[in-house]
């Protein structure tokens, strides 16, 4: 999805990278999966986003969870495959995002909100209508009156809801613990096996 062209000149990943850089995030790791040669050619060394640096900057990470397992099946496996990269990072917080949302996202505001609420995990959603054909492939977040998540629902039946945008913020140490515990249990999906 990241290398899909948009508007003739851009790729889907450009929106995510621009949002991160415009929010002051300059240490970006991209886990590749399919068609990564095209993606690597497009990204180069990250200079277009001011991510060509000796420390931090843009790092393109391999699509393999381990040499025996092959390409990862879900986000937990993908993260387990790059645990060394995560461990070596000096970041206190981690922002995980997919590249399939075309929007301006201010990660500064999300991080500020996350810290103010002293949340374990902050997830970003958009309240919107969901077409019937998309309901089987959409994750909806259920919130209480304090905007705390009390349920994460996949394959919901409602016509509208708080649609999860696959943007997650958490402390790096919590992410490392989640990866270790869930990998040991053979879990692969962050949404279905951690958030739910």
N, C-alpha and C positions, 0 to 999 in steps of 0.2 A: 504494500500500500504506500509506503514512504516514497517510492520512486515513481509513482503514477504522475504523469504530467498534468499541470493545471495552468490554463491560460496560455499555453504555447511556450512559455519561458520558464515557468516555475515547476516545482515538484511539491507534492503534498507535505513533505518533510520541512520545506522552507518556512511554512507558517509556524510550526512548533519551534524551530530553531530561532526564528525572529522573536517570538514571544519570550523565549528563555533569555536570550541576549538582551532584549529591551528591558527585561526585569532584573538585569544585573547578574544573571547566572552565567558563569564563564567556564564551568567545568562540566562538560556534557559527554556522556557515554551513550552511544547508539548501539543497541543490540540488533544485529542484522538477522534475517531469516531467509528470505527468498530474493532472488534477483539482486543480490548485493553488489555485484560487479558494477551494474548501472548506477546504483546508489553511491558507491565509492567514487566513481568517476564524477558524479554530480557534486559531491561534497568536497572532494579534493582534500586539502589540509585544513579546511574550515575558514580560510581567509575571508571569504564573502561575508561571514558573520563575525569577523574579528575573533575567531577562535583558534587561530594559528599561534600557539603559545608553547613555551618550553614547559611551564607548569600549568596543569589543567588543560583548558582548551577542549578541542574535539578529539574523542577517541572512538574509533569504530571497533566494535567488539564482535567476536566470532559467534556463529549461530549454533555452536555445539555445546550441549550440556556436559558431555564428557566424551572421551574418545570412543567408548563402547556404545553409548546410547544414540549417537547421531544428533540430528537437528532437534532442538527442544520442542516439547508438546504444549507447554504452557508457560506463563510468566514465572512461576516458582522455579521450574527447571532452568529457564533462561537466566534468572538471577543467580541460581546455584552455580551455573557455569562461569559466572564472572565475579564470584565472591572475592577473589584476590583484588580485583579492581575496586570493588566497594570498600573493602577493608583498608586499602591504601589511601583512599580519599580522605582529605582533611575536613570535608563537609560535616556539619552537625546535622543538617536536614537533607532529605532526599526528595526530589520531585520526580515521580514516574508519570509519564504521559505517552499515549499512543500518538500516531501522526495522522489520524483520520478525521480530525476536527479542524475545519476552516473557520477560524475565529481569532479575534484579538483577545488574548488572555493575559491578565496582569498577575504574574506569579508573586510580585511583591505584596499585593493585597491578600492573596491566598496565604502566604507565609505569615503575614501579620495576623490574620484571623486565626490561623492555627496556633500561634504562640499566645494570643490573647485568651483563647478558650482552653489552653493547656490540654489540647486534644492528643490522643494517642495517634489517631489517623484522621486526616481531613480528606474528604472526597468531594470532587466538584461535579455538580449536576446542573441540568437545565430543565425547568418545568416547561413541558411542551406536549403537544398532541403527538400521538404515536399511531401511524397508519397500521391497519389490521395486518397487512403483510409483513410488517417489521416487528410485531409484538413477540414473536418467538425468538428473536435475536436481540432483544433489548433488555438491559438491566435497569430496574427502577429502584430508587432509594426511597424508603419510607421514613419520615421524620416526625418527631414529636414537636410540641409547641416551642421548645428551646433549640430547635434545629439539630437535635442529636439523632443519629441514625438508630432506629430500632429494628429495621429489617432491610434486607437486600433481596430483591425478587427478580428472578430470571423467568422469561416466558409469562409475562403478566397479561391480564385480559382487559385492563382498563383502556379507555380511549386516550387518556392523557396521564402524565405522571412526571416525577422527578427523574429524568433520564440521566444515568451515570455517564459522564463524558470521558471515562478512563483516565482521569487525572487524580493522582493520589499524592499526598504530602505526609511525611512522617520523619521521626528521628532516625538517623542512620543506624544506631544501635538496636532499635526496635526492628528495623528491616532485617538486620543480620540475624537476630533471634528468630524471626518468622521464617526466614530462608532455611536456617539450620533445622528447626523443629519440623517444618513441613516437608522438607526434602527427605529427612529420616523416615517419614511416614509414607513416602512415595506419592505425595500430593503434587499436582502440577498447575492447577488453576488458582490464581490469586483471588479472583472475584468469587468463584463458587466454593472454594475450599478454605479461604481465609476470611474474606469479608462476610460471606453468608454465615 
